[in-house]
């Protein structure tokens, strides 16, 4: 018969080889998809020059509207995007994502954004890839926008003919459609004048967050951060 000491040693060794998830790890929520209009895998790369895109510059910022029914920890905003040299200013990222509330008219609110995060960039002006911005922002129920934004160029004059932006169409050399994103509610905002609005059109966006448990009115929602290590 196995002694108690040997049995205890085997149990301890088993715990080291096959660790069980701690309650804290197990309680960490998986991200919830709040918006997904990509109509393609995040690994898709568009290399054709036969594309159409929505230019992102100081007077044209664009992004999806999303609605939260429960307190949510916003984790990730992504899109197929490509920046051009005119958008680069020193070491600053060419594009970023601004999180804004909806105003009384349902458009992106003016004033300071709730949060800002830089949008990744592959540095290759000849490819359109999935780029993303990471957040850890707690939001209460309501309507919000995630706007891809830039400060420069300030206009589309002859000196700034091609700022880059968010991809909205790709065709082959014969003009046949290769891809287009799904339609959704898109907010737009002019960073110079503050003019904003909402339209319904095709735009490739993905927004992820962690829905948190409801909390009493007037208290801060609490919960674990998203288990988002696998996110791009």
QUILINDA-V227487 format. One record per residue. N is the residue number from 1. RES is the residue in one small letter. PHI is phi in whole degrees, -180 to 180 (NA if undefined). Layout:
N RES PHI
N RES PHI
//
This chain:
1 x NA
2 x -70
3 x -72
4 x -64
5 x -66
6 x -66
7 x -62
8 x -64
9 x -66
10 x -65
11 x -63
12 x -64
13 x -65
14 x -62
15 x -65
16 x -73
17 x -77
18 x -126
19 x -64
20 x -94
21 x -68
22 x -72
23 x -55
24 x -66
25 x -68
26 x -65
27 x -80
28 x -69
29 x -77
30 x -81
31 x -63
32 x -103
33 x -80
34 x -91
35 x -147
36 x -154
37 x -118
38 x -63
39 x 58
40 x -168
41 x -71
42 x -68
43 x -87
44 x -68
45 x -121
46 x -102
47 x -109
48 x -68
49 x -87
50 x -85
51 x -132
52 x -123
53 x -147
54 x -90
55 x -68
56 x -109
57 x -151
58 x -60
59 x -97
60 x -142
61 x -118
62 x -145
63 x -178
64 x -78
65 x -91
66 x -137
67 x -117
68 x -111
69 x -96
70 x -137
71 x -55
72 x -141
73 x -97
74 x -68
75 x -120
76 x -157
77 x -132
78 x -138
79 x -163
80 x -83
81 x -144
82 x -153
83 x -100
84 x -113
85 x -52
86 x -63
87 x -84
88 x -83
89 x -136
90 x 64
91 x -93
92 x -72
93 x -66
94 x -66
95 x -125
96 x -141
97 x -120
98 x -104
99 x -98
100 x -130
101 x -73
102 x -82
103 x -84
104 x -63
105 x -93
106 x 85
107 x -97
108 x -58
109 x -72
110 x -83
111 x 87
112 x -71
113 x -69
114 x -68
115 x -162
116 x -137
117 x -141
118 x -71
119 x -91
120 x -61
121 x -150
122 x -81
123 x 76
124 x -114
125 x -74
126 x -98
127 x -130
128 x -116
129 x -124
130 x -73
131 x -114
132 x -144
133 x -126
134 x -107
135 x -132
136 x -145
137 x -118
138 x -83
139 x -125
140 x -83
141 x -53
142 x 154
143 x -106
144 x -140
145 x -131
146 x -118
147 x -99
148 x -75
149 x -133
150 x -158
151 x -94
152 x -137
153 x -73
154 x -85
155 x -158
156 x -104
157 x -74
158 x -62
159 x -82
160 x -131
161 x -81
162 x -147
163 x -80
164 x 82
165 x 170
166 x -104
167 x -69
168 x -130
169 x -166
170 x -141
171 x -129
172 x -86
173 x -65
174 x -97
175 x 87
176 x -77
177 x -64
178 x -98
179 x -166
180 x -151
181 x -78
182 x -76
183 x -82
184 x -162
185 x -77
186 x -119
187 x -95
188 x -136
189 x -155
190 x -93
191 x -69
192 x -87
193 x -107
194 x 83
195 x -65
196 x -147
197 x -173
198 x -135
199 x -137
200 x -113
201 x -161
202 x -80
203 x -159
204 x -89
205 x -134
206 x -136
207 x -125
208 x -125
209 x -159
210 x -111
211 x -73
212 x -110
213 x -65
214 x -64
215 x -128
216 x -58
217 x -56
218 x 86
219 x -108
220 x -85
221 x -64
222 x -126
223 x 170
224 x -70
225 x -67
226 x -60
227 x -83
228 x -113
229 x -63
230 x -85
231 x -73
232 x -79
//
